[in-house]
Amino acid sequence: MEKALDFFKNIFGNFGQILSDKNLSKENVSIVWNFLDVLWAILLFIILFVVGIFLITQLKKITFKVKSSVGFFIFLAGCWIYFIGFNYGGCEHNIWALTLRSCMSSLEMFISKSDLIGVNPACRANHLYMTLFSTIHALAIAFSGYVAISYFGVRFSSKLNMLINYKLLRKEIKELNVFIGYNELSYTLAGDWHKKSTAKELFTLFVNNNRQESIDSGRISFGRILETFSSELKREIVNKMREIHASMIFGLIDLSDSNNAKKFRDIGIEKVDMLYERAKKVNVFVLSENINENVNIAVAICKILEGKDKTHYSKGVVRRTICKIFQGRDKDHEKKEKKEKKEIKVYCQARREAMNNIYESVFPADGDTNLLQIVDNAYLSINYIKNKVGSDEKKEISFCQDVKTPKYKHHPINYVDIDHEKHVAKTPFSCMVIGFGDTGKEAFKFLYEMGQLPTHETPHGWASGFRGYIVDKEIETVRTLFYLECPALKTCAGSLGDLGSIEFMEENPFHTGFWDKMEQLIEELNFIVIALGNDDQNMRLAVLLAHLAGKKGRTEHFDIFVRSYEKKNELKLEEVARLYPHIHVFGKTSKLYRKDMFEDKMQKEAKKFDAAYYAMYQLMQPKDEQEKAKDQKGKKKESTKLEILYNKIRSNSQNLANAYHRYTKLMLLSEINEDGNYVLPEGLKTTLNECKERQHKDFYNQGWEEKSEYNAAVDKVAQCEHLRWWAAHVCLGYVPMEASEYFATGQSHNETTMQHACMIPWQELSKLNNNEGEDKFKAYDRLVVAVTCDRIEGK
């Protein structure tokens, strides 16, 4: 035992033996302080303070490994100083007791506790020992303080910032972003939003709704500090908060409990209230991994924003606070709210399925704008493909002076040859989706709708040569579910007539049977989407398909799209894709969760298109027809709330599609001039202008397309629009309505039974007209073409 003790003493140095020598310290020696001593003490404190501030600022730049080494060094220094001080009494010559007591006491230094009372009195009376002890103790507290402030200081600085700037100084906020919870998605989005906004116009607030963590966050302990400092997630939170100048408040309950009347008060609603009053635009993001909980939270927030959930807030502070925040019913704010209407949006991560689509449409904010918007990763991923513009400098095509549209890089029309004289596609569009999960379904619906390009003429009019292949190991299950969503596909049993055909393939893409079929199919395919749910499998399959395509000489009108699922794999996937010109990675978190993806420009374009269409539609209606419509309006059966809701969902979907499909129509109608640019023929513009002067009434005539070549051109593109519209309604779940039912009711669609009378070939639309020589339903498609060729604003 004595040898072991000597060994440890030698580790800590002979200096420890000198300090522990009772003869070197006198307990009763009095200390006389003079002015010079005080001056030196103050100077030393200032030096330590400056050095401490410098070290704290530098610690941000130091790696975690170095910071951990600093903490460990302070711990060892504490063990050493306590080892010296405890080496007396019962612990003398007891290496086990000395080591344990020294380690435990050294750990307690980090939470500002010391066992100085248990130290040898001779050491406590020694000036040098106490100087070293105080210095080590101060370093331990400073280190703990840095770690604690790094995490807990976010709350403190958040409260201080909101108190001073927005309660005392009453600053205005142009845009307020409130994130319920924090995760990788919210970090990414908040960071991109911060980069693309100025600090003065944006305020970012994170609401932590984890009850246990919120309670524990108020308790200081060594374990809590160690956990905070060692947690990669929490260090990332702290750094992210600082980078984007965000604030954070903590709740004490589970927000998903919609029956808890205190929930919004308990998450610090008074702070949100204070910020809400000064914000012109408010965005609320509910982006956690638990999509069911997300919907509960988002619906609860929307109900309060709309003032529908009054039962939980019938009295007291809660009701007054909620009314003041979200409805402006407080008398002091009533006039202000009337003058300036806030733009509010609640974004909720969930699947775009039937029930969630209903939630999205139930909460209108202003006009056709929805208060709630479902954020589906699969839908966002396909939107990224849809909205990807050309990589060249000219990202917009000018078809004439008044008509411009983005040059969509991956639009199906770009994958076929166009006959610019006949205004149709020379070759059909063919696609394959491998992996029919959420992303696969969204991809197929997009390709099925936008891939409806007229390629050949039939007795029923121009038809599409679309061909789609769906590959999945569990094909029976996914096909059954898909048929339930789109029952019109089941009745067609694969052959869709004018809409082309679909083939379901039960194949493992890594088995021989699949590759035997791909030997023939690769020569016709234009567009392959791989969404197997695994990044490595997706890219491995894409590379194999790229090699096969290369052997078959597929260099034009061919691309492979690989879904990215995990952020950590994004760089790896991009490095591989860079080597293959036909492989594209989509669905990356860093690309999807960006400000521009949530500020969907297509929504604005859809509104403009709808307004322009309605304005021209009104011009087309004869006055006697308008009066007749007014008379019959009261006689019609009133629509139920559900019918209105489904009609709204269908209308919003069609407005978006019309705005996006402009590119297809303009590409079919345009000619290529000597400079290689796309231009609309002057004769076409003249024809449309003449029709506009006559208020487009010519569109109603059955023989309209026979009057001129440009009238026929409009009709061909109108048939393309009809094919797209028909395919879109198939994907929305509609089925054809019998003509007899249409004539009996006078209604072309029934939202309750999900039927539409116009889901028939182009030439058969004439059978639905009540008056001879009239082509009412064809006129609607012609009108869409006319709006496409006119200014998007409809001026």
N, C-alpha and C positions, 0 to 999 in steps of 0.2 A: 504493500500500500504506500509506504514512504517513497519507494522508487517511482511509482506512478505519479505521486504528488509532485515529486521533483521534476518529472518529465513535463507535466503541465505547467509548472512554474517556469521552467526553461522556455516553454513555448511563449508564454506571456512576458518573458524577459526578467532579468534580475532587478529591473526597475520596480517590479511589483514587490519583491522582497524588501527593497529599501523603503518603499512607502509603508509597508506593513510593520516596519520596525517601530515599536512603541517609543524607543529612545529618541527618535527623530521628531516626534511631535509632542507638544505640551498642551494639554487640554485647557489649562487655566491661563494661557498667555493671552493678554489683551492686545487688541489691534488698534493702533492710533492712525486715523485717517487725516490726511492733510489735503490742501487744495490741489496739489499736483496729482495725488492719487485719484481724486474725483475726476479731474480733467482727463487723465489717462483712461479711466473707466468709461467716460462718455465717448471719448475718441474710439475706443475699442468697440463700443456698441454700434456706433455709426459705421465703422468699417465692416462689422459683421452684418449689419442691415443691408448695406450696399452689395456686399458679396452675396448675401442670400438672395436679393432681388435678381442679381445677375445670373446666379445659378438656376433660379426658377425659370427665367426666360430661356436659358440655354437648354434646360431639361426637355422643352418641347421638341428641340431638334435632335436630342439624343435618342438612340434606339432603346427599345424596351429592355434589351439584354444589359446595356450599360446601366440603366436605371435600377434594374434588379441587383446588379453588382454593387451599386452604391448603397442600397438598402441592406444588403447582406454584410457589407463592410461595417456599417454602423451597428448592426446586430452583434458582430464579433467584437467590436470595440466595447459595447455594453457588457458582453460576457467577461471580457478582460477586466474591466474596472470593478465589476461586482465580484469576480473571482478573488481579487485582491482584498476587497472590503469584507467578504464573508469568511476569510481564512482565519477564524479565531473561534474560541468557545467550542461548541459541539461539532462544528464543521471542520475544525483544524485536523489535518491529516486524514480527512474523510473525502476522498476524491469523488465518490458518487454523489454525496450531498452537495458538495461545492459546485459540481458541474450542473446538476439539475436546478439548484437555486439561482445560479448565475444566468442560465438560459431563460428561465421563466421571468426573472426580474428584468432581463434585457428586453424581452418581448413587451413587457408592460410599459417600458419607456415610450413605445410608439403610441400609446394612448394616454400619455401625460401622467403616468403613475410611476412612482419610484419606491424602492425599498430602502431608502436611505436610513431609516430608523433601525434597520437590522445590520447596518454596516458597522464595522469595528469603530468604537468611539475615537480611537487614536487616528484613524483615517479621516473621520469627519472633522477632526481638529487640524488636519494637515492642509495648508493652503494649496499646495500643488495638486493634491488628490482631489480636493473639492473643485478646483478650476477645471481639471480634466473631466470629472464627473458631470459638472454643469454643462460643459461644452458638448459632451457626447449625448447627454439627455436633450439638450436644445436641438442638436442635429436630428435626433430621432423624432422629436415633435415636429420639426420643420418638414421632415420627409413625409410624415403622416399627414401633415397639413396640406402639403402639395397634392398628395394623392386624393385626400378627401375633397379639397376644393376643386380638383379637376373634375370630379363627378358631382358632388353635392353643390358645388359652386354654380353649376348651371342653373339650378333652381333659384339660388340666391340672386344671381345676376339677372335672371329672368324677372323676378319679382321687383328688383330695384329698377330695372329698365322700364317696366310697365308702369310702375308707380310714378317715376319722375317724368317720363316723356308723354305718357298717355293719360295720366290722371291729373298731375299737377300742371304740366305745360299744355296738355290737351292737343297734341299733335294730330293731324289728319293722316289717314292711311289710304293710299290709293287702292291697294290690294292686300287682303288678309287671307293667308293660307293656314288652315287648321288641320293638322294631321292627328287622327285618333289612333294612338299607338305608334310605335316606331319599329321598322324592320328594313330590310335591304331595299325594298321597293320604295318606301317613303323616303329613305335617304337619297336614293338615286333621283327621284322626282324633285325633291326639295332642292337638291344641289343644282340640278339643271335649271330650275325655275329661278334660283338665285343668280346664276350666271347671266341669264337673259333678262334680268330686271335690275333696275337701279336700287340701291340700298334705301333711298328715300321713299320709294313707291311701294315697297313690299315689306310685309311683316309676317314672319313664319313662326307658328306656334305648334309645338308638339304636346299632345295630351296623353300622358301615360296612364292607362286604365288598368294596370296590373295591381290588384289590391294588395297582395302580400308584399310585393316589392315596394309599393308606396309606403306601407307601414314600416317596413324594415329600413327604408331610406332615411328615417328620422333617428335611427339608433346608431351611435358611433361605437364601434368595437374594433379590436385588432383583426378579428376574423372578417368583419365587414370590409375593412380597409384592404386587407390582403386579397379578398375576393374581388373587390372593385378593380384593384391594380392589376391583378392577374387575368381578368376577364378581357378577352379580345373584343367581344361585343361592346362592352361598356366603354372601353378605351376608344373604340370607333365612334360610339355615340358622342362622347365628349368632344373628340376632334371634329366631328361633323357639325355639331352645334356651333362650335367656334368658327369654322370655315364659312358657314352660311349665315352667321349672326342670328341664329334661331333661339327662341325661348322655349321653356318647357314648364308645364305644370303637372302636378300629380293628383290622381284621384284616389278614393278610398274604397271604391266598390266596383263591381262588375257592370260595365255599361250595357251588356247584352240583356240584363234583366229589365225588360220593358215595364215591369210592374212596380219598380222602385221609384217612388215619387221624388226622392231626394237625389237621384243620381246626378242630375246636371248641377245641382248646387254643390254636391260633394266633390265634383271634379274641378271646382273653382270657377263656377259659371260667372261669378262677379267679374273675373278677369276677362273672360270671353266677352261679357257684356260691355265692358269698358272699351275693348278693342273694336267690337262690332259697331258701336255707335259712331266710330270715327273712320270706318272703312267704307269705301265706295263700292268695292267688289269683294265678295267673300266666297272662298272655295273651301269646302270641307272634304277631306279625303279619309276614307275608311278602307285601308289596304292591307289588313292583316291576313295571315295564311288561312284563318278559320272563316271560310266564305259564308257559312250559315250564320255565324255570329255577326259578320259584317252586315248582312241584310237586316238583321234585327236592329242593330245600332243605327244604320242609315235610315230605316223606315221610321224609327222613333224620332230621330232628328228632323226628318222631313215633316212629320206630323206636327211637331212643335213649330217648325218654320212656317207652316201653313196655318197654325192656330187651331188644328183639328183636335189635338189631344188636350182638351180642357179639363177632363175629369180628374186628372192627377194633380192639377194645379189650381184648385178651386179657392184657396184662401192663403193668406199670409204672404211671407216674403217670396216664396217660390213663384206664386202666380204673378205677383207684381214684376218680379225679375224677368220671367219668361215673356210676359206681355210687352215689357219695355224693350227687351232685346229683339224679339223676332217679329212683333206685329206693330211696334211703334204706337201702342195704345196709351202709353204714358202721355199725359196732356202736354208736358214740356217738349215732347219730341213729335207730337202729332203733325204740326205744321211742317216741320223739317222733313218728315218722311213723305209727305205729300209732294213737296217740291222736288225731292231727289229720291228716285227709286233705286234701291240697291240691286245689283246683279248678283244673284246667289246660285251656287251650284253645289250639289252633294255628289261626290264620286265614290262608288262602292264597288270593291272588287268581288265579283261573283260570276257565275256562268250565265250566259245569255240564253236562258231557257224560258219556256212559256210563262211560268209564274213570275220570274224576275222581270221579264219584259212588261208584264202587267204592272208590277210595282213602278217600273220606270215611267209608264204612261199615266199612272194614277195621279202623280204629283206634278201638275203643270206650274211653272214659275211665272211665265209671262207669255201670253199668246201660245205659240206652238213649241216654245222652249220648255223642256222638262227640267224640273227641279232636281230630280234624281237621275243620275246616269250610271248605268252598269258598266264596270270596267272588267272586261273578260280578256285574259291574256291571249287566248286563242284568237279572239276577234281582233285584238290590237295587232297581233302578229300578221294576220292576213291584211289588215289595213295598211301595215307598213309596206307589204308587197304592192298593194294597190296604188298607194300614193307615192311610191318611189319614182322620182323624176330622173331625167337623163343626167348623166355625169358631166356632160359637156357644158360650156358656158351658157349656151342658149337653152334654157330649161322651159321655154314656152314657145309654142308654135302659133304664128299669126296666119290665120287663114284668109283674112281680109282686114281692112282697117278697123272694123268694129268687133271682130270675133277673134278671141284668143283663148287658148286652153293650155294647161300644163302638158309637157311632153312626157307622158307616163311611160316609164321604161319597160315595165313588165305587164302592160295591158295585153290581153289576148289578141287584139287586132294587130299587134306588132309581130305576131308569130305566124301570120299567114300572108300569102301573096294577094294583092288587091288588083282587081280589074277596074282601073279608073275610068274606063269608058262605059262599062255596064254598071259600075257602082256596087259591085258585089265582091265577095272573096273568091279567089280562084281555087284555093285549097281549104279543106275543112280544118277545124281546130280540134286537136286530140290531146288529152291530158291523162295523167295517172296520179292517184293519191295512194301512198303506201303508209298504212297506219291510220285507221279511221276512228281516232278518238276525237276530242273536242276540236283540235287544230285541223285534223283531216276533214271533218264535216264542214267547218267554216271555209276551208280552202276549196272544197268541191262545190259548195253553193256559189261561191264567188265565180269560179271557172265555168260552172254550168250556166249561170245567168249571163255573164259577159262574153262567153264563148259561143253564143248563139249568133252566128254570122251566116247570112244567106249565101249558099254556094251553088244550088241547082234549083231549076224551076219544075214545079209539079202542077197538076190540075188545080191544086188548092192554093197555088201561089208559090213564092220562093220559100225553100226549106233550108234548114241548117244541116250541115254534115257533122255536127258535133259528135265526138266519141269520147266517152269517159270510162276509165278503168279504176276500180276500187279494190285495193289489195289489203287483206287482213287475215291473220291466223284464225280469228274468231268471227269469220264472215257471217255465219248464220245469226249470231247475236246482234252484231252491228247492223246487219241488213234489216232485221226485224224492227229494231229501234228506229232506223232511218225511215222505214215504211210507215211507222206510226206517226212520225213527224211530217212526212210527205206522202200521204196515201195515194196521190195521183200517180206516183211512180210505180206502185204495186200493180195498179190496173193495167199499166202499159207493159209490165213484165219485161223490162229491159229495152224493148223497141218502143221509141217515143215518137215515131212518125216524123212530123215536121221539126221536132226538137232533138233529133239525133238518137243516140242510144247510150245505154250504160251497161257495163259488164262488171259483176262482182266476182272476184277471184279469191278463193280460199287457199292462200299460199304463204309459206314461210319464205321471206325474201332471201334467206341464206341457204335455201335448199335447191336441189337440182331442178325440180319441176318449174320453179319460177324463172330460172335462167334459160331454160329451154323455150319458154314462151317469150321471154324478152328478146331473144335472138331475132324474132320477127317483128315484135311490137316496137322496138327501139327506132325502127326506120320511119314510123309514122308519128311517134309521140313528139309533141312540142313542149310540154310543160309537165315536169315531174315534181311532186311535193313529197318529201320524206318526213314523217312525224311519228316515229316509233316510241317516243318517250325516253330515249336514251341517247345522249350526245355522241358517244363513241360509235354506237351502232349506226346512227344516222349518217355520220360522216364516212364510216367504212363502206356503207352501201352506196353512198353518193360517188365515192371514188371508183368503185367497181363499175357503176353505171356509166360514169364519164369515160372510163377506158373502153367499155363496150361501144359507146356512141362514137368514140374516136375511130375504132376499127371499122365501123359502118360508114364513116365519112360524114357524120352529123356535125356540121359546123355552123349552120344557119337555122334560125327559127327553132332553137332548142336550148332549154335551160333546166337545171336541177336546183331545187330549193330545199335547204336543210334547216330544220327547226332546231334552235338552240334553247335548252331548258335551264341550264345552270350557269350563273354568271361567272363562276370560276373557270368554266371551259370556253368562254367566249374567245379569248386570245388564241387558244389552241386551234379552235375551229377556223378562225379567220386566217391563220397562217397556212393551213392546208388549202382553204378555198382560194387563196391568192395564187396558188400554183395552177389552178384549173379555171379557165375563163368562163366555163358554163356552170360552175357551182356557186351558189349564193347562200349565205347564211342569213336567216331571218328569225325574229322572235327574241332577239337579245334584250335583256333587261335594260342595258345602258342605252338602247335605241328606242325601246317602247316607252319607258317612263321618262318622257321629256315633255317640256312645256308645249311644244308645237303639236304633239300627239294628242294632248288633252284639249288644246284649243283647236278642235277639228275644223279646219277651214272649209272642208267639204260641207259641213252643216250650214255655214253661211251661204255657200254657193247654192245649196239645195233650196234655201229660203228664197234667194233671188230668182232661181229658176221657177219655183212655184208661183211667185208673185207675177213674173212675166207671163207664164202660161195662163194664169187666171185672168190677167188683163186682156190677153188676146182672145181667150175663150169668151169673155163678155162681149167683145166686139163682134164675134161670130154669130151671137144669138139675135135673131130678128126680134123686134119689139113685141110683136104679137105673141111670139114664143115665150118671151120673158113674162108677159102678163099672164099667159096660160100657166106657166110654171108657178107663179104666185098664187093663182086660184087653186091649183091642185095641191099646193104645199100643205094646206090645212086638212085636206082629205086623206093624205098619206098616213100610214100607220107610224106613230111616233117610235123612234128607235129607243131600245133599252140602253141602259148605261153600259152593259157589256158590248152591245153592238157598236156604240159610239167609240168605246175603247179600242176594239179590234180594228175598226175603220181608221182610227188615228194611227195605230201601229203600222197598218198597211200603207197609209198615206205617207208617213214619215220615211218608211223604207223606199217607197217609189220616188220620193223627192230626191233622196240621196243617190239612188241609181240613175235618175235622169241627169243629175249634175255630172256624174262620173261618165255616163255613156255618151256625153257630148263628144268626147274624144273619138269614139267609134264612128259616130254619124259623120263628123267632119272629115275623118280620114276616108270614109267611103265616098263622100260627095266631092272631095277636092281633086284637083288635078296637079301634076307636077310641072312647074314652069322650067324655063331654060336654066335658071339658077339652081334648080334642084329643090326649090321650096314648094310647100303645099299652098295652093290658092283655090278659093272657091270660084267657079266659072262666073263670069259677068252675067251670062244669060240666066243662071240660076238666081242670082241676086235680083235681077230685073223682074223675073217671074214672081218671086216672093214679095217684092215691093208692090207689084201690081195687085197681088192678092191682098196685101195688107190695106191698100187703098180701098179695095172693095170689101174690107172688113172680113177677109178670109172666107166669105160665104161659098166660094168656089170649091173649097175643101169638101163640101157636102155632096157634090155631084158624083154619081157613080162613074161617069166617063171622064172624070177629071184627069186621070193619068194619060189619056190618049190625046190631049190637046197639044202637048209639046214634049220634046225629049226631056226637058227639065222637070216637067210635071211627072213624067215617068220615073225620073231619077229620084224625085222626092218620094214617090210611092215605093220604090225599091228599099230605100232607107227606112221608110215608115214600116215596111214589112219586117225589116231587121228589128226595129223598135218593138213591134208586136211579138216577135219571137222572144226577145229579152223579157218583155213584160210577162208573157205566158210562163216562161221558165222561172221568173221571180215568184209568181204566184204558186207554182208547184212547190218551190222551196219554203214558202210561207205556210204551206199546209192546205191550200185551197184545192177543190176538185171542180170539174165542169158542172154547170147547171143546165138542166134540160130547157130547150127553147120554150116549150109549153109553159113551164113555170114562170119564165121571164115575161111572156105575154100576159099571163094570168095576173101577175103581181105588179108588172111595170118596173120592177127593181132588177137591175142587172147583176146585183150581188147580194148575198145573204151572209152577214157576219156570224150569225148563230150557227148555221150549218156549214160555214166555210165553203160556199159555192160561188162561182162566178160564171156568167153566161158567155163571156168573151174568151174563155179558154178553149178556143177552136181555131182551125186554120184561117188564114187571112181572107180568102175568097168567101168563106162561109159567114163572115161577119155581116155581109149584106142581107142575109136571111133574117137578121134580127131587127131590120128596119120596118117601121110601120107604114112609111110612105114610099111609093115607088120612085125610083130615081134618086133616093137619098142614101148616103153612106155615112150615117152619124158616127158609128164606132170607128170606121176607118179615118174619119175626119179628126178624131182625137189624136191618132198616131201621126197624121200629117201635121197637125198643129205642134206636136212635140218637135218635129223636124224644123218647122218654121221658127220656133223659139230658139232652137239650137243655132240656127244661122243668123239670128238677130242678136242684138246686144243682150248680154245676160241680164242686165237690169230691166230689159223690156222697154227701154225708152224709144 
